[in-house]
Amino acid sequence: MLTPAELVWLIAAVAKGDQAAFERLYGATRAKLFGVVLRILRRQDLAEEVVQEAYIRVWNSAGQFNPALASPITWMVSIARNRAIDLVRKRGETSIEEEPAAMEVAADTPDPLARREMTEELKRLLACVGRLEPDRQKLVLLAYYNGWSREQLAAKFDTPVNTVKTWLRRSMIEIRECLGLA
């Protein structure tokens, strides 16, 4: 991964139409953007489309990037994330017949085989998330599993965005400490 300063330089070069800089920027950031979008859309084909659209937007709006307002990766992730959320909202208008998977009802508890396949790491992670206060559990899952923005979380929890940021940061610190990663 490149440093933020290198990413700022690459975005500035992209703003001037430098294709080699764009290729390098893409290579350094595509996994991050794809991961964010895939978590939101949960479909690889849609995630690939959204990431492609996001990079087109990065190419077209690189001149508008302001490193004083956001880090390069935050700016790029927000472009991709917002496009993915737009697609989710748009797809929400489709009928249930067009989405056969939407008609499948998930069981309240995992079946015995699925439970057995759960890795020890996942069990540890779930145990650590389970140690958080119920509201913090919900906050972390909505943010990192469902891809909710801090603004959406602030509205849901009727709390200022900065408070949500603090809660997320503290929750992640608790989880890291629980996992022995801190």
N, C-alpha and C positions, 0 to 999 in steps of 0.2 A: 504494500500500500504506500502511496506517495504521501508526503507531508502536506498539511493544509497549504503551506506557502507554494509548494509545487503545483497543487491543484489550482490555486488562484492564478498562477502564471499560465497554466494550460488553458483555463477558461478565458483569460485575456487574449491568448493566442487564437483560440477558437473564435472569439469575437471579431478578430481580424481575418477570419476565413482560412486559418491554417488547418488543413485536413490531417496532417501528421499529428498535430497536437490533439485534435479531436479523437483520433484513433488511440492515442496514448491515454487520454482521459477516459475513453470508453473502456479500455482494457483494465484500467486501475479501479473503476467504480462499478462495472456492470454486475458483479456478483452481489454487491450491497443493494443496489437498486432492485435487482431481480428478487432477492430474498424478501425485501419489504413488500413488493407488489404481490409476490406469490402468497405471502401470509394473508394478505387482504382478499385476493381473488380465489385462492385455493384451486386454481386451474392453470396448468403450465402454459397451455396455448394462449389463454387470455393474458397471462402475465408477460409472455414474450411480446405480444402485440403492444401492450401498454408500455413496456420498457422501450420498445422501438419508438413509439410516439413520444415518450419522455426525452429520448436523446435527440429527436428532431426538434423538440421544443428547446432543449439545451443549446443546440446549434443555432437556432433562430434568435434566442434571447440571451445569449452569452454576454452581449454588450450591456445588458441591464443588470448583470450580477454586481452586487456591492458587498465586498468582503467586510465592510464595517457593520453590515446588518446581519450577516449569517456566515457560517463556515461554508466552504464549497460543497461539502458532502451533504450538509443540512439543506442547502438550497436545491441541490439535485434530487435528494430524497423527497423533498416536499413537492417538487414537480411531478415525480413518478407517483407518489402517494396520492396526491390530489386527483390525478388522472384515474388511478385505480378506484378511488372512492366515487368519482363521477360515474365510472362504468358500473359499479355496484348499484348506485342509485338508479341509473338508467335501466339496468337489468331487472330491478325491482318492479318495473312496470310490466314485465312479461307475465304471461299466464302460467299457472302451475303445470298445465299439460306440456308446456315447452321445456320444463325442467323436471324430468322424471325423478331425479335424485331428491328433489324437494318433497316428493310424496313419501319417501322412505322415513319411517319413524325410528329414531335412535333409541336403543334400550337405555334405561336409567342407569344400569351398571354394566360394565364391560363383561362379555362372555368369558368363561374360564380360560379359553385358549388365548384370547387377547390379553387377559391379565397376566398370563404366564410369560407372554412374549415381551411384556413391558421391561425395559432394561433397568438395571439397578440405578443407573444415572437418572433416569426419568423418575423412578420411585423417590430418589433422594431429592430431586428438584421439587416434585409435588409435595413431599413432606415439608420442605422448607417454605414453599408458598403457603402451605396449610398453617404454618406457625404465625403468619401475618394476621392482623386484625381482619375481620370479614370485609370491611369496606376497602382495605388496602389490597386484599386478595382480588376483589372485583376490579379495582383500579388497574392493577398490574395485568390481569388477564385481558381486560378491555384494551389496554394500550399495546401490549406486546403480542397478544394472540389474535385479537380482532382488528388491530391497526387503527384504533381510535386516536384522533388528534388530542392534544392537550386542551384545545378549545372545546371539543366535544365532551371531554371528561369534566372540564370545569362546569359546563352547563349541566351535565348529568348529576354531578355531586354538589351543584349550587355553591361553587367555591372559586376564588380567583385562580387564573392560570398559573401564576407564580406559586401558589400553594400546591397545586397539582404537580408542578415540576418538583417541588421539594418532597412531596409524598412519594413520588415515583423514585426519586434518587435515594431516599432513605430506605424505601422498600427493597430496592435492588442491592443496597449495601447490606441489609439484613439477610437477603437471600445468599449473597456471595459469602458472607461470614458463616452462615449455616452450612454452606457447601464446602467451606474450608478454602475458598479462593481468595479471601481478603488478606 
